[in-house]
Amino acid sequence: MKRATLTSAGVAVAATAVLGAALMPAAQAAGRDSRTTSTTTTYAGIPEAVHPAADLAAKTPGSGPGWSDSIYINSMVKADGHKFGVLVQTLNQPNVDSRQMLVTVSDQKTGWYKSYRGAIAKDDYTWSTKGLNIKMPGLTWTGDAHKMSVKATTPWGSLDFQLKNKGPALKYAGTGSFPLLGDTQYEYAFPSMRTTGTLAVRGKTHKVSGETWLDRQWGGLSLNDKAMHWTWMDLRLSNGDKVAVWDFGNSKTGNSWATVLHPDGSYELAAVKPLADGAHRFWTSPTSGKTYPTRWSVDIPSLKAHLAVRVTGTDAQDEGGGAYEGTISAAGTYEGKKVTGEAYVEMVGTW
């Protein structure tokens, strides 16, 4: 199928039948043309639900205790013979009076890992509604869709990163909006941000360089179902494709799908075989008692993709309360060719 390039008027999305059925009402409501083949459905000009430059500003809170506003980076950077995975996030849940910052660093050479999660008082937390200007004790995050500065300080180290966007935004589901466990999420990414700066850990300051994936997400979420869970991966493949995988479910529903951003700016949406089918090498966290897989088979039939994905740390890293973040690597075939990749994985809930 010929891929259409992203334009300011909209986006052309190639979707497998599973996800295409969910997107059909949006396309019909917008009065857009659609074309169906035996394997995919293509929509032209679906209205965008997110605006990557403007939406870096704080959002107006929605209703419900599960509504949250988040900005997140994971970086793969190198320095002095080391390869570091670095995660920085701030999460604002105003309806339950909760604001947090999270910083994790893992050294893939030595297996060293540290994490810091801090609760921030309301009076100490600032996120501008007019642009990307975030300030709180331990974290300053400023800039725009082209360049950003992220500075964080923890009890065990600090970082000062400069990020420069190298490509188009990835809008999840092509529009930037999708249903998630009974509510609506808005999400987009800058998956290719050139990263330079310094990272101070274990008594040494490293001058680092590498690449960052930035994720911007907000919306409601129902957390009442004890069977609720999700897995998210941001695969950066050696052929240049960026693949964002969502796999989620609860006691009533579930879905596994990927948004693929090609180097030319075009999109594909593709069904993913449920990750639980190929999950193995389970690990139980001594912190929360939760059990997580550390190996997966990520299979995307429409892209002829079969990827073996594994955790790259010495152990999985559990952040407590049934949430996990960690670095992963991928290897396998994709569109009939061998590929490798690296990424982060997030797992929440019951596996």
N, C-alpha and C positions, 0 to 999 in steps of 0.2 A: 504494500500500500504506500502511495506517495504521502510523505509527511508534509503538513502545512506549517508554515512559520508563524510564530506568535506575532500578532500585530496589536497596535493600540486599540483597534476596534473590537478585539475579542481574541479568542483562542480556538484553534481547531484541535479537537481531542479525539484520539482513537481509543475507544473503550471496549473492553470485552463485554460479553452479554450480561454477565453478573452485575458489574458496576454500571453498565449502560442503562439497565432497567431503572436503577435508582436515579440516574441523571435525566431520564427521558422527560419527566414532568417539567423540569426547569427549561429544557430546550423547547418543548411545546408551548409553554407559557410565554416564552420570549418570541414566539413566532418564527423560529429559526428553521432552516432546512436541515434535514438529516438524511444520511444514506446508510443502508444496512447491508452487510455481506453476511456470509455464513459464520464468520468468526469475530467480526468487530462491528461497532457502530461508531460513525464519525459525525460529530456535531460541529458546525461552523458558527462562530460569533456568539458563543454563550457569554452572557454578561459576566464581568468579573465582580466578585464579592469583596475583594481586597485591593488595596492600593499601596504597593510596597513602600513607597517613599513616605506618604502621609501617615500610614498606619504604624510607623515606628513610635508615634506618640501614644500616651496612655489612653485607654478606651473608657467610655462611659460605662459604669458597671451595669450588668444585667441583673435579673432576679435570680433568686435561689442560692442556697449555701454553696453549691458547687461551682458557681461562676468564678472564673479566674482570668488573670491577665499575666502573660509570661513572655519573656524574651530570653533566649538561650543560645550559647555558642558551644560547640565542641571543636577543638583544634588539634591537629596533628603537627607537631613542630619538632625540629631537630636542632641539636647543639652539642658540641664537644663529644661526639660519638654516642650520644643518647637520643632516643626518640620518646617524646613525651606526649601523652594524651591529656588534654586540659579541657575541663568543663566549667563554664560559668553560667549561672542562671539567677534571675530574680523572678519571684512569683508573688503576685498580689491577689489575695482573696478578701476583698473588702467586706463582703457580707458576713464573714465569720471573724473579722478583725485579725487577719493573719497576713503578714508580709515576711518573706524570707529571702535570703541570699544563699547560694550554694556554690562552692568551689571545690573541684577535685583535680588532683594531678596524679598520673601514673607514669612510671618510668618503665617502658617495655624492655629495656636492656637488663635492668636489675630486679624488676618485680616490685619495687618500692611504690607505695600508694598512700596518699593522704586525702582526707576529705574534711571539709568544714561546712557546717550548716548553721546559719545564724538567724534568729528571730529578730525582726526589726520593729521598733515602736513606731506607731503611726506618726508621731511628731518628728521622727528622724528620717522618714521615708518620703522622697520626692521623685515623682515621674511626671514630667511635663505633659500637658494635654496638647501642646503646640509643636512638639518635636521630640527627638531623641535626646533627652537630658535627664539622666537618672543619677540621683545622689543619695547615699545613705552611709552610715558608718561601715567602712571596709570596702565600699564599691562606688566607683564613679564610671558612668557609661554615657558618652556623648558622641555626637556626629550626625551623619545623615546616610542616605542610601548608597553613597559613593565611598565615604571614608568614615571610620569610627575609631574611637579610643576607648579601651577597656582597661581600667586599673582596679586591682583587687588586692586586699591585704588580709591575711589570716594569721592565727597564732604560729603557724609553722612555715610561712613563706608568703610571697607576693608575686604579682605579675603586672606588667605594663605592656599591653599589646596595641599595635596599630593595625587596623584592618582596612583593606582596599578591595572593593568589589570588582570582580573580573568578568562577570557575565550576567545573563538575565536571571530574574527571580523565578523560582519554582512555586507555582500556585497549586496547592494540594487539590486534587480532583479537577484540575484545570481552571476552576473558578476561584479557589481559595476558601470554599465552604463545603462542608459535608456533615451528614448526621453521624453522631457518635454516642452510642449507649443512651438513647432517649432524649438527646438534646442536639444543638447545633454548634459545631466548632468552626472557627475561622483560623486558617493557618497558611503561611507561606514561608519560603526560605530564600536566603542568599547562599547557595551551596558552594560558591567558589570565591572565597575572600582571601587574597594574599595577606599573609600575616608575618609581621616582624615585631621585634621588641625584646623584652627581657623577662626571664623567669627565675626567681630566687627561691631555691629549695635546698635543704640539707646543708646550709651554710655557704652555698655558692650561687653566684649570679651568672646565669647563662644568657648569652645573646642568641636568640632563637629566630628561626624562619620556618615557614610552612604554609599550611592552608587551613581555613576555618569554614565550617558550615554554621550559618546563623539561622535559627528558627524563631519565628514570631507567631504566637498562638494566643487566642482568647475565646471565651465562650462558656456556655453552661455545661454541666456534667452531672448526671445522676449517680450518686455513690451509694445508694441504699441497698443494692443487690450484692449479697455476699459472694456471688459467683462472678462478679465483674472483674475483668482483666483486660490488659492490652500489652502488646509488644510493638515497639516502634524501632525501625532501623533506618539509617541514612547512608546508603551504600554509595561510595565514590569509586566508580569502576575505571579500570585502566584504559578503556576505550573512550573515555570522556563522558559517558552517561552518568547522570546522578539519579539514583533510584530511592525514593522514599517509600518504605513499606509500613503499612498499618495492618495489624492483626488484632481484632478485639472481639469481645463477646460478654454475655452474661447468661443468666438462666433461661432467657427467652430468645436471644438472637446472637448473631456473630457474623463477621465478614473479614476477609483477608484480601488486600488489594495494594497496588503500588501506583504511584505517580512517577513517571519517567520523564526527565528533562534531557533532551539530546543537545549536543554542542551547538547545533544550528538554531536553538531556541524553540524547537517544536516539542510537543507533548505526546505522550501516550499514557492511557490509563489501562491497567492490566490486572486481571484477577490473579491472585497468588494462592497456591494450595495452602490450606491451614498449617501454620507453623508447628502446631502440636504434633502433626503427623510425622514430622521428621526431626523432632527434638529428642536429644539424648544427652548422656553424660551429665546427669543431674547433680546439683550441689545444694546442700542445705545451709542456710546462713545461721551462724551461731548468735547473730544479733537479734534477728526477728523470728527465727524458726521456720521461715519460708523456704521453699524448695524451688530452684530455678534450673532450667537447662543451660548448658554451656556450649552446646553444639546444635546446629540446625541444618536442615536442607531447605533452601529457599528455591522453590520451583515456580516459574512463571511460564506456563505453557505457550501463550501467544508470542512470547519473545524467545522461545526455545532456550530458556534459561534454566540451568541447574547449578546452583551455587552451594558449596559446602562452607558454612559460616561457623566460626569458632571464637570463643573468648580468648583474648591475647594476653591477659594478665595471669599471674600465678594462681590466683583464685578469683572467683566472682566477687564483686564488691557490692555489698548490700547497705543501703543508706538508712535502714531501719523502717519499721512500719510497713513492710511489704513492698518496698520500692527498690529498684536496682538500676544502676548506671554502670556502663563499662565499655572498654574498647573491644572491637572485634575485627577479624579479617575475613576475607572471602576469596574463594578460588573455584573455578569451574568453567562452564561454557555458557555463552550468551550470544544469541543470534548465530549459532554455529561456530563461534570462535572462542578460543581460550581467553579468559580474563582473570584478573585479580582485583582486589579492592580492599579498602579499609573503611571503618565506620565506628559509630557508637550504637549501642542498643540500650533501650529503656524498657523495663518490665515492671508492671504495676498489677497488684491483685493476686489472685489465686491461680497457681499453675497446677 
